Amino acid sequence: MPRRPSKIAMLRRLAKDLSRERGKIGVDAASAHMKYRRFFKTQRYIGIDIDRERLITGLQRHPEDTGILANLAEYRGPGNSVDLLVSSNTLHFMSDEDCMAAVMNFVFMVKPDGRLIITKHVDEVSPKVLELLQRSFEDVDIFFYKNSLSMFYESLFYDKGGKFTGTLLARIFTFRPLIVLLSWLEMLTNGCESCNHRMYISCTRKRTKEPENDFSLDGLTLAGQNFYIA
Ligand SMILES: C[S@@+](CC[C@H](N)C(=O)[O-])C[C@H]1O[C@@H](n2cnc3c(N)ncnc32)[C@H](O)[C@@H]1O
């Protein structure tokens, strides 16, 4: 279990949403070592990441799945071909331009009746991201998380990059019941934009008249078992 209350709150929501998504193609955009593989119930799981090592570690654990080494700001799979596309805890690593380009690519790939889920820091680029999503989907549901209380608690043990900086004692005494309580308190404030620092955005009913397509790996280079390079 993660030690960060905000992450627990986010994962609780992600696990619930993904448990209902039984479509064909699930894409984990910035899958790292496929650490959220277990949440996906789609028939196929495709992890995309820019980090070769992490992706290969993921494929060693899940050899039946597919890994694509790609930059999300550049990789654009077939249009209207993905039933579920998730990108969590990643867009804030990108420049504003790359973040917008990646979100446009996600929108392009999702099927008309598919679902796109992203998490995003609340920052200067988030209004633009929201505007793009609201223009592209009929339903855009936002769950705000990482409230000031969780933020303060996490600042005691983590640096700005999210790295645990606590001492050994803190590692032992990062009180689990308190973390779980704080994660549930997140539910009380998840409608409030100004008291939170992150957004979990779930989009459905894409506004398009184009038909759906089959997902395909054509044009990618096969570089190992189920491992492709874009
Ligand atoms: C903090 S991890 C997030 C992993 C997982 N999605 C999660 O929610 O914990 C960020 C991942 O994004 C990947 N990443 C960062 N920039 C990327 C880009 N432009 N294209 C593809 N992956 C990228 C990194 O390699 C890393 O594995």
The ligand as a Gaussian input file, in Angstrom:
#p B3LYP/6-31G(d) Opt

LIG

0 1
 C        5.669000       8.674000     -11.889000
 S        5.695000       7.490000     -13.164000
 C        3.978000       7.140000     -13.286000
 C        3.731000       5.689000     -13.409000
 C        2.264000       5.279000     -13.235000
 N        1.472000       5.684000     -14.379000
 C        1.691000       5.835000     -11.937000
 O        0.600000       6.400000     -11.950000
 O        2.328000       5.664000     -10.893000
 C        5.967000       8.456000     -14.600000
 C        6.268000       7.632000     -15.832000
 O        6.123000       8.455000     -16.960000
 C        7.104000       8.116000     -17.906000
 N        7.212000       9.266000     -18.816000
 C        7.587000      10.520000     -18.527000
 N        7.540000      11.291000     -19.629000
 C        7.119000      10.501000     -20.642000
 C        6.866000      10.715000     -22.028000
 N        7.049000      11.914000     -22.602000
 N        6.433000       9.679000     -22.770000
 C        6.258000       8.445000     -22.210000
 N        6.453000       8.191000     -20.885000
 C        6.896000       9.210000     -20.124000
 C        8.331000       7.844000     -17.065000
 O        9.282000       7.067000     -17.741000
 C        7.705000       7.117000     -15.867000
 O        7.712000       5.728000     -16.042000

